[in-house]
Amino acid sequence: MSAVEYSGLAEQARRLAEGTVTSTALVQAALDRIEATQPTLNAFRATRPEAALAEAAEADRRLAAGESLPLLGVPTAVKDDTDLAGLPTRFGCAGQIPDAAEDGEAVRRLRAAGAVIVGKTNSCELGQWPFTEGPAFGATRNPWHTGHTPGGSSGGSAAAVAAGIVPAALGSDGAGSIRIPAAWTHLVGIKPQRGRVSVHPYDDCFQGLTVNGPLARTVADAALLLDAVAGPHPGDRFQPTVVDASAAARREPGRLRIALAWRAPFTATYNPLDRAIRRAVADLADALGGLGHTVEEARPRYGLIGLSFLPRAAAGIAEYADRHPEPALLDPRTHSAARSGRRLAGRVLRAARAREVHQHRRIGALFDTYDVLLAPTTAAPPPPIGTFDAMPAWRTDLTMASACPYAWPWNVLGWPGVNVPAGFTPEGLPIGAQLLGPAGSEPLLISLAAQLESDRKWFAHRPPEPTGAL
């Protein structure tokens, strides 16, 4: 294992600025690591070795000339639902997808901060499921246990960061797709406030459910990446006020009132909470109490929020499916969801969107009493690879809702959440917990996560080295 593996985003940026390492060396190490792990982990859908090394050489020239940018020369990766000029945005799909003509706004900002993008990471088809597998690219595997999924739909980004391929990566979250893989790969994952990170050239992604955000091994690294990519495109519908995530990661949160919520929102499925996850989240609650916070059990008034989620999610899938140039290649489950989305468009969808203001008031009433909500990120640990193979659409949906009932309400609300590592099952599988807040609460959540990280030191744990092809 080379010296640069598992060094963080901030550490690599610092070493580059000090001149103790070159961007060419860091980028080449990342590319070598991709090649070495791809037969086992399969984290990447596409790489750009020649372009990345050319950009690294240019970054070295700029560094030598004294130029300073937050991520100048640091290797990163982006999820393959994000436009990167010159590569197709496949979003987990098979078929001939045209190359993107321009960078998406988040990628443009990442490049403007000086980062070198080494490749695009795997996602399940149209980001629908909490696993990253499909006939278009195979199965992306969990670095902690290659027989299990890293989660989804940002599973490729999570696997790449957890395995030390890149220090941080961009993902997206429409129903937990950053927080779930972060939980299942022992990472920090930030789902920002809607609009915090632009989704341009797409508008109102998945009917407002989906946002872009960072995955990293530490809170400081996740905050640094968030600061680098945050900000609107002029045409964006949602443009929240600016926050300084890195500054938040450096300050104490103060003494907080924290609500611990065990009950998941209603999903019409059986959602038993795994005993190991319950113990780990309870232990995290005890740690927060030991840090001086008041932690009490509480029940958010979720109501029937699923009736708002389903039309929006299905309509979003239909919108993406209808843009695919070869729809016959899409998964039958995608076609089923897209048919539902087309049926629910119009009045039902408008009613679902209109309910959001009432949901803000009803669920937000919790924050009249508490500052932060603590909840499990998932009800189950990461399932084995192939668990969802050959399942029909209805059974996939029920199994997915049973394993992951906790994350998606915050996508309906558009509010921020942070997954923090909570420990491991007896079998060594990572599990996580969510810190959730109301609109614009990223600074508070990040400060609290950083304080917890200082106490728990989860970054000291690393997965075993993957060996051999599967």
N, C-alpha and C positions, 0 to 999 in steps of 0.2 A: 504494500500500500504506500503510495507516494505521500510526500509531506503536504501536498495541497489538498488531498481528499479530506473532507469533513471540516476544512476551514470555512468560516462563515462568509456571508456576503460583505458585512462591514469589515471583517478582518482582511479579506482579499482586496477590497478597495483601499484600505489603509496601507497594506504592503505594496500595492501598486504605486500609490502616491509617494511612499518613502523610497521607492526604487529597489526594494529587496526582492522583487519578483517581477517578471514581465508578463504582459497580457498574452504574448505568444505562448509562453510556458503554461499559463493557466488554461488557455483555450485548447492547446494541444492535449493537456492532461484530461480535460473534459471529453474531448473527442476520443481519446484512447479508452477512457472509461466507458463511454457509450459502446464502442466496439467490443470491449471485453464483456460487458454485461448484457448486451442485446440478446444473445442466444438464450440467456436465462431469464432476465427480467422483462425484456421487450417493452421498454419504457417509451421509445421514440417511434414516431411514424415517419419522420423525415429529418435528415441532418443536412447541414450546409458547410462541409469542412473547408472547401476552398474559399468561399466567401467569408466564413468566420475567421480563418487564419489571416486573410487579407485585412479584415477589419481590426484584428488584434495587432497586426504590424503597424497599422495606422494609429491605433491607440497608443502603442509604444512610442511612436514619433511625437504624438501630442503630449504625452506624459513627460518625455525628455525635454520638450519645449516649455514645460512649466504649466501646462493647461490643467485645470482642476474642474472635475465634474463628479457628481456623487458616485457614479458607477463606472467611471472611465476604465475600460478594459476588462471588466468583470464578466465572465461567462454566465449566461442565464439561458432559460428555455421558456417557451410559451406553449400553451395547450393548442391543439389543432382544431379549435373552433374560432381562432383569432387570425385575422388576415395578416400575413407576412408576405410582402411583395416578392414575386418570383416563385412562390410555392403555392400549391393548391390548398384550400381550406377544406379538408375532407370531412372533419367532424365525425370520425369513426365510420364513414361510409365507404363502400366499394364504388367502382365506376370511374369514368374519366371526368375529373373535376378540373375546371380551368384554373390556371395560376391566378393568384390575386394580383391585380394591377398596382395596388397601393397598400401600404401598411395601414392597419387599423389604428385608431387614435392611441390606444394603450401601447401598442408596439412603437408608434412614432415617439411617444414620450419616453419609453424605455431606451430607445436609441439615442434620443436627445440627452438623456442622463449619462450616456457613454457606454452602456452595456453592449456586449457582444452576444448575439443570440445564436446558439450552436445548433438548435433544431426545434422541431415541433413534437410535442408529446401526445401519446395516445389518449383517445377518449372513446367511450362506447358510442354507439350510433345515435347521433343527435342529442347526446348527453342525457339520455332518459333514465339510466339505471345506476344503482350503486355498485357496479362492477365494471371492469374495463376489459371486455372480451367481445370478440365478434369475428365472423368469417373474413372480413376485409383485412384484418391485421393479426389475428390470433388472440392470445391472452397475455395481458400485462400482469406480472406476478409481484407479490409482496416481498420486498427484500428481507423482512423479518422471518418469513416462512413462505418459500416459493410455491408451496402447495395451496396457498390461499390468495384471494384477491387483495389488492391494495385499496379496493373501493372504487367508486366512480362518482361522477363521470370524469373527474380530474385525476384518475388513477395513474396516468403516465407521468404527470408532473410530480405527484406525490412519490412515486417509486424513484424517480430521478433524483429528487432531493434526499429522500431517506437513504438511498444507496451512495450518497456522496458524489454523484455525477456532476451536479451543479449545486451551488450553495443556496439557491432559491429559484422558484419558478412561478409563472402565472398560471392560475386555473380560473374556473368560473363556477358559479354556484346558483342553481335555479331551484334546488330542493334539498340542498345540503352537499352539493357536489364539490365544494372545497372542504367543508368541515368533516364530512364522512371519511374521505380518504386521509385527511390529516389525522383523524382519530385512529384509523386503522394502520397508520404507518409511523405513529409517534412523532407527529409534527405539530407546529403551530400553523393554523390556517385562519385567515381573516376573511370573513364575508363582510364587505363594507356596506355602508348606507347606499341605497339605490342612487345611482348617478355619480357616486364618488369617483369611480373609474369608468371612463367612457366605454360604451360598447359600439361606438361608431366604427364602421359604416352601417351597422344595424341600428334599428330604432326601437326602444322599448322592448328589449329582448324577452321573448317568451311572455309577452303581455305583462312586462314589468317584473317578472319573477327573477330573472337572471342578472347577475352582476359579476364583474371580474375582480379577482383579488389574489393575494400572495399565499404561497406555501413556503415555509422555511423551518429550520431546526430551532431557531430562537425567536423570541419576541422582537428583539432589536432588528434582526435581519428581515423579518416580515414587515415591520414598520418602515424600514428603509426602502424596501421594494414598493410598499404602498405609496410612500411619498413620491417615489420616482414616477409612478404611472398615474397618480391621481390627477384629476382635472378634466373639465368637460371639453368636448368639441363644440364649436359655436352653435351647431344645430341640435344639440342634445336637449331632450325634453326635461330631464331632471338635472339640476345644477345646484347641489347643496353647498353650503358655505365651506370654505377651506379649513382643514385641520392639519396640525403638525404631529403626525404619528410618531416620529422619532423622538421629538421632545417629550411626548407622553410616555414613551417607554423608559425615559430617564428619570421620571419623577414619581414620588409616592402618591398613591391614590387617596390617601386619607382613610379614616375609619368609615366603613360602608355598612349599609343594611342590605343583606343578601338573602334573596328568597331561593330556597331549594325546592325544585319541582320534580317530583317523581312521576306524576301522572302525565301520560302523553295525551295529545288532543285526540278526539274521536276519529277513528279511521275505518270502523266496521270490520276490523280484523283483530285477531288475538295477538297482543303485543307483550309477551312476558319479558320482564327485564332480567337479563342474565345476571346470575348471582355475583360473578366476578366484577361485572360492571357496577352493580349496586354498591359492592364493597369499596371499589376504587373511587367512585364519586362521593360516597360518604366519607372516605378518608380525605379526599380533597376538601370537602366541607369542613372537616375537623381542622385541616391545615389553615384554612381561611379564618376559622375561629381563633386559632393560635396566633394569627397575625394581627388580631385585634378587631376583626370584623364581627358583626352580629349576623348569624346565619340561622334562619328559621324556615321550616317547611311551609310552603304556600301552594295554592292552586291558581294558576292563571285562568282567566275566564275565556277559554278558547272558543266556546260555543261550537257551531257547525262550520268552522272555518274551512274545512275540506270542500264544502260546496262552492267556495270561491276559488280554491286552488285548482280543482279538477278542470273546469272549463278553460282556465287560463293556460294550464300546462298542455292540455290537449290541443288548444288552438295554436299554441306556439309550435308544437310538433308538426301540425298540419302546415303551418307557414313555411317551415324549413323543408319538409318533405316535398311540398309543391315546387320548391326551387331546384330540387335535385334533377340533373339532366337525364338520369337513367333510373326512374322510380321503380322499375321492375326489380332492381337489385336490392331494394331496401328490405329489411327484416319484416316478416309478416306481422310482428308485434308493432312495428312502426306504422304499417298500413292500418292496423286496428285503431291505434291511438289517433292517427290522422283522420280517419273516418269520424271518430268521436268529436274531434276538434272542429271539423266542418259542420257537423250537426249542431254543436253547441255555440257556434259563432252567431253573431247578431245579438238578439235580445238577451239570451242567457249570459253571454259573455259580458255584455254591457252591465247587466245586473251584478255579476260577480265583481267587476271592477268598482262599481258604485258602492259596494258593501265595505270597501277598504276604510273609508273614513269612519264608519261605525266600529269596525274592528280595532282601529287605532284607539278609539275612546274606551271601548270595553276592555281590551287586553292591556292597554296603556294605563288603566287605573291602578294596576299593580305597582307602577312606578310612582304613585302618590305616597306609597308606604315604603317601598324598597328602591335601592339604587341599581341593583344588578340582579338578574335571574341566573341561577346555576341549574343546569339540567344535564342529564346524559346526552351525548351526541348521538349514540345509537342504542338500540335495545339488545343487540347481539354483537359478538365479535366478528371479525372478517370471515365470511364463509369460504369453503374450499372452491378452488377453480372448478368450473363446470357445473356448479350448483344450479344455475339457471338455464343450462343447455336444454333445448327442446321443450321448454315450458311454453304453453300457450300464453297469450297476452294476459288473460284474467288471472292465471296462477302466478305469473311473473309479478303482476301488480300486487297481489295479496302477499306474496312472500317478501317482496321489497318493502311494503308498508309495515309488515310485522317486524322486520329487522331494523328499519330506519323510520320510526314514527315521530321523532323529536325535532328534526331540523327544519322541515319545510314551512311551518307557519311563519317563520321570520322572513321567508321569501315573499309570502303574501303581503306582509306588513311593509316590506322594503327596508327593514331596520338592520343594524349591524350585529354581528356575532363573532366570537372568537373561539375556535377549538383549542384546547390546551391538552397535552398528554396527561392521562390519568393513571397510567401504569400498564400492567400486563395481566393477561389471564394466566392460570397455572401452566398452560401450554406454551406460554411465551408470546402470545398474540397481543399487539398493542390495542388499547382502548382509550377513549377520550371523553372529555366533558366540555360543555358549552358555557361560555359567559355571554349573556344576552342583554341587550339594553334597548332603550327607545331611540327615536330618531336622533342622529348626530352624536351618538354616545361612544364612537370609536376611541377618543382619547381616554375616557374613563376605563373602558374595557381593556385597552392596551396597557394602561398603567397597572391595573389589577393583575393582568396576566404576567407582566414583567415582575411584579412583586412575588407572585406565586412561583415563577420560574427561579428566582433567586433563592427561594426556600427549597424547592423540590429538585432543582438542577437536573431536569430531564434530559438536557442536551448531552449529558455525560454518557448516555446509553446509545450504543450503535448496533446495527444489525450485523449478523455474521456475513462474512464475505461470500457472495454467490459464486459457485463453482460449477463449470460444465454446462453443456446445453441439455435441455429437457426434451 
